[in-house]
Amino acid sequence: MNLDVQPYSTYTENNRRPRRTADTPPVCGVSLFILLGIVFSMCLAACQGVTPDAPGSAAQAESTQTPLPSPTITPPLHTAAITASPTDLPCAQQPGTVIRGQIADPSLPRYFPFRIYLPACYDEDNGQSYPSLYMLHGLVKDDSQWDLLGIDETADRMIANGDSPPFIVVMPFHATGIDIETALVDVLVPYIDEHYHTNTDPDFRSIGGLSRGGGLALRIGLKNPDIFHSIGLHSPANVSSLPYLTNWVDQIPVEVQMHVWIDIGDRDPLLESTQLLITWLEELGLDPQTSINIGFHDNNYWSQHIENYLTWYIGTWPSGN
């Protein structure tokens, strides 16, 4: 998916991506005819349909794509620590917004693209600060992966139902030539905290990822306990060896409580290495919460478990944000 070519200092109406589009209404007309001195009315409704898109157009291509399955709702795997407060604002039942942007920073060799999900009522001037969740994509994917899996629609539903407080989701693009750890920690997190209404306490900032993104999330989270206090690994790949893990865990201050989640499908080819990782982390005293479910290493598996993922992240944030 092509990204905008210009950097954005913040979001504007010009770089919003509409979340949903309304069906185009038909145009109808009524005509009145007078015949042979006998007055009667005849209504002719000329309902004109929308002109079909030309073959190969973007709209036609989008309409022919096979939609991802709706997430399967299963019992929560973790009890949320935050109780969402209902609101009477008219915007409360509206969908949130996903915005695309990119950062130009002299420390980076190229633009750093990202997407950000902002919940409903974000634009209301209520002085609220939001927890933030950074979600990394898998190998040969980009910042659209979590968006296409339905993370924003799932967040909308959970927030509207009162199952979650409003929160922000940041989806960076690990582009070629960018050291994702340096770019995320030194550039992206400060940028997001400066331009969006985030709660900057690391207790309210989480990082997660799927496949290769899961391995990266573990590395970045453990090495930066002053930034992230919860880490989610979803079907993780590229996991570091025990000596690296031992060194990173040893550097975590004793007063910091790190929350770690690991899940994977029972038919995932990475299951054996993931089970070994779980054993290592348990031996290092991190005591990760784990879940092995029916499924493969694919979009179907991840889309079906997004609500469980979000429920767990929400449960790591302290109450009263």
C-alpha positions in Angstrom: 0.0 0.0 0.0 1.5 3.3 -1.0 2.1 5.8 1.7 1.9 9.6 1.5 5.1 11.2 0.3 5.2 14.2 2.6 6.0 14.1 6.3 3.3 15.2 8.8 4.0 17.1 12.0 0.5 16.0 13.1 -2.7 14.8 11.6 -4.9 17.0 9.5 -8.1 16.6 7.4 -5.8 16.1 4.4 -4.0 13.0 5.7 -6.9 11.3 7.4 -7.8 7.9 6.0 -11.7 7.6 6.2 -12.5 4.5 8.2 -15.9 3.9 6.6 -17.6 5.2 3.5 -21.4 5.6 3.2 -23.2 4.1 0.2 -23.8 6.7 -2.5 -27.6 7.5 -2.6 -29.5 7.2 -5.8 -30.7 10.5 -7.5 -34.4 10.5 -8.0 -36.7 12.9 -9.9 -40.4 13.3 -10.2 -42.2 14.8 -13.3 -45.8 16.1 -13.6 -47.7 16.0 -16.9 -51.0 17.6 -17.8 -52.9 15.8 -20.6 -56.2 16.7 -22.5 -57.6 19.0 -19.8 -57.9 16.1 -17.4 -55.7 17.0 -14.5 -53.9 14.1 -13.0 -50.4 13.5 -11.6 -48.0 11.0 -12.8 -44.7 10.5 -10.8 -41.9 9.2 -12.9 -39.0 8.1 -10.7 -35.8 8.1 -12.6 -33.5 6.5 -10.2 -30.0 6.7 -11.6 -27.4 4.3 -10.3 -23.8 5.1 -9.7 -21.6 4.8 -12.7 -19.6 1.5 -12.5 -15.9 1.8 -11.9 -13.7 1.2 -14.9 -12.1 -2.2 -15.0 -8.9 -2.3 -12.9 -9.9 0.8 -10.9 -8.9 1.1 -7.2 -12.5 0.9 -6.1 -13.2 -2.2 -8.1 -10.0 -3.9 -6.9 -11.0 -3.2 -3.3 -14.4 -4.7 -3.8 -13.1 -7.9 -5.2 -10.7 -8.6 -2.3 -11.6 -11.5 0.0 -12.4 -10.0 3.4 -10.6 -11.3 6.5 -12.8 -13.4 8.8 -14.4 -11.6 11.8 -12.5 -12.2 15.0 -13.8 -15.1 17.0 -14.7 -13.9 20.5 -13.4 -16.2 23.2 -13.4 -15.7 27.0 -10.9 -13.0 28.1 -7.5 -14.4 29.0 -6.7 -11.6 31.4 -9.0 -9.4 33.6 -8.7 -5.7 32.7 -7.5 -3.5 35.5 -9.3 -0.4 34.0 -13.0 0.1 34.0 -14.2 2.2 31.1 -16.4 5.1 32.0 -19.5 5.6 29.8 -19.8 9.0 28.1 -22.8 11.0 26.9 -20.8 12.7 24.1 -22.4 12.2 20.7 -19.1 11.0 19.3 -18.9 8.1 21.6 -20.6 5.6 19.3 -18.7 6.8 16.2 -15.6 4.9 14.9 -12.1 6.0 15.6 -9.7 7.2 12.9 -6.6 5.6 11.4 -4.1 8.2 10.1 -1.0 7.6 8.0 2.1 9.8 8.5 5.8 9.7 8.3 8.7 11.3 10.1 11.7 13.0 8.6 14.5 13.0 11.2 18.2 13.8 10.6 19.2 10.7 12.5 17.4 8.4 10.1 18.5 7.5 6.5 14.9 7.8 5.1 11.4 8.8 6.1 9.9 6.7 8.9 6.3 5.8 8.0 3.6 4.8 10.6 -0.1 4.5 11.1 -1.9 5.6 14.2 -5.4 4.7 15.5 -7.1 7.5 17.4 -10.3 6.5 19.3 -13.7 8.1 19.0 -14.0 11.5 20.7 -10.2 12.0 20.4 -10.8 15.4 18.9 -12.9 16.6 21.8 -11.0 19.0 24.0 -11.4 17.0 27.3 -7.8 17.1 28.5 -7.6 13.3 28.5 -4.4 11.4 28.0 -4.4 8.0 26.5 -2.5 4.7 26.9 -0.5 3.8 23.8 0.1 0.5 22.2 2.9 0.0 19.6 2.3 -3.0 17.3 5.0 -4.3 15.0 4.3 -6.1 11.7 5.8 -9.4 10.4 8.4 -10.0 7.8 7.8 -8.6 4.3 4.7 -6.8 5.6 4.3 -3.1 6.4 2.3 -0.8 8.7 -1.0 -1.8 7.1 -0.8 -5.4 8.5 -2.5 -4.8 11.9 -4.9 -2.3 10.3 -6.0 -5.0 7.8 -6.3 -7.6 10.5 -8.9 -5.4 12.2 -7.2 -4.0 15.2 -9.0 -0.7 14.9 -12.4 -2.1 14.4 -11.9 -4.4 17.4 -10.7 -1.4 19.5 -13.8 0.5 18.4 -16.1 -2.3 19.5 -14.4 -2.8 22.9 -14.4 0.9 23.7 -18.0 1.5 22.6 -19.2 -1.5 24.6 -17.4 -0.2 27.8 -14.9 -3.1 27.8 -11.9 -0.8 27.4 -10.9 2.7 28.1 -10.0 4.7 24.9 -6.4 4.1 23.8 -4.1 4.8 20.9 -2.5 2.2 18.6 0.8 3.1 16.8 1.8 0.8 13.8 5.3 1.7 12.6 6.7 0.5 9.2 10.0 -1.4 9.6 11.3 -0.2 6.3 14.6 -1.3 4.7 17.6 0.6 6.0 16.0 1.6 9.3 17.2 0.2 12.6 13.8 -0.3 14.1 14.9 -0.2 17.8 16.8 3.1 17.4 14.1 4.6 15.2 11.2 3.6 17.5 12.9 4.4 20.9 14.7 7.6 19.9 12.4 9.1 17.2 8.9 7.6 17.1 8.0 7.4 20.8 9.1 11.0 21.5 7.3 12.2 18.3 4.0 10.4 19.3 4.2 11.8 22.8 4.8 15.3 21.5 2.1 15.4 18.9 -0.7 13.2 20.4 -2.4 13.1 23.8 -0.6 10.1 25.3 0.0 9.2 28.9 3.8 9.2 29.0 4.2 7.0 32.0 5.7 3.7 30.8 3.1 1.8 32.8 0.6 3.1 30.2 2.8 2.2 27.2 3.0 -1.3 25.7 4.7 -2.9 22.7 3.8 -6.0 20.8 4.3 -7.7 17.5 3.5 -10.7 15.4 6.0 -13.2 13.9 9.3 -11.2 13.4 7.6 -8.2 15.0 7.1 -10.4 18.1 10.8 -11.1 18.4 11.6 -7.4 17.9 9.1 -6.4 20.5 10.7 -8.6 23.1 14.2 -7.2 22.3 13.0 -3.6 22.3 10.8 -4.0 25.4 13.4 -5.8 27.6 16.2 -3.4 26.6 14.0 -0.3 27.3 12.2 -0.9 30.6 12.1 2.9 31.1 9.8 3.2 28.0 7.7 0.0 28.0 6.3 -2.1 30.9 4.3 -4.6 28.9 5.4 -6.8 25.9 3.2 -9.0 23.7 4.6 -11.7 21.5 2.2 -13.2 19.0 3.6 -16.2 17.1 7.1 -14.8 17.7 10.0 -15.4 15.3 13.7 -14.3 15.3 13.9 -14.7 19.1 17.2 -13.9 20.7 19.4 -16.6 22.4 19.5 -17.2 26.1 22.7 -15.2 26.8 21.2 -12.0 25.2 17.9 -12.5 27.1 19.8 -13.0 30.4 21.8 -9.8 29.9 18.6 -7.8 29.1 16.6 -9.1 32.0 19.5 -8.5 34.4 19.5 -4.8 33.4 15.8 -4.3 34.3 15.6 -2.3 37.6 14.2 -4.4 40.4 11.4 -1.9 41.0 10.1 -2.3 37.5 7.4 -5.0 36.9 7.5 -6.2 33.4 4.4 -7.9 31.9 5.0 -10.5 29.1 2.5 -12.3 27.0 3.3 -15.1 24.5 0.7 -16.9 22.3 1.1 -19.2 19.3 -1.0 -21.7 17.2 -0.6 -25.4 17.9 0.2 -26.0 14.2 2.7 -23.1 13.9 6.1 -24.3 12.7 7.6 -21.9 15.3 5.9 -23.7 18.2 9.0 -25.6 19.4 11.2 -22.5 19.5 8.4 -20.5 21.2 8.1 -23.2 23.9 11.9 -23.0 24.5 11.6 -19.2 24.8 8.8 -19.6 27.4 11.1 -21.9 29.4 14.0 -19.5 29.3 11.9 -16.5 30.4 10.4 -18.6 33.3 13.9 -19.5 34.4 14.9 -15.8 34.3 11.9 -15.0 36.5 9.7 -13.0 34.1 6.9 -15.5 34.4 5.2 -14.8 31.0 1.5 -15.4 30.5 1.2 -17.9 27.7 -1.6 -19.3 25.4 -1.3 -22.1 22.9 -4.4 -22.1 20.6 -5.6 -24.0 17.6 -4.2 -22.4 14.5 -1.3 -21.8 12.1 1.1 -19.0 11.4 -1.3 -16.9 9.4 -3.6 -13.9 9.2 -6.6 -16.1 10.2 -5.0 -17.0 13.5 -4.0 -13.4 14.4 -7.3 -11.8 13.4 -9.2 -14.3 15.5 -7.3 -13.4 18.6 -7.0 -9.6 18.4 -9.6 -9.1 21.1 -7.7 -11.4 23.5 -4.5 -9.5 22.7 -6.1 -6.1 23.4 -7.8 -7.4 26.6 -4.4 -8.5 27.9 -2.7 -5.2 27.1 -5.5 -3.2 28.7 -5.2 -5.3 31.8 -1.5 -4.4 32.2 -2.4 -0.6 32.5 -3.0 0.7 36.0 -6.5 1.8 36.8 -7.4 5.5 36.9 -5.5 6.6 33.7 
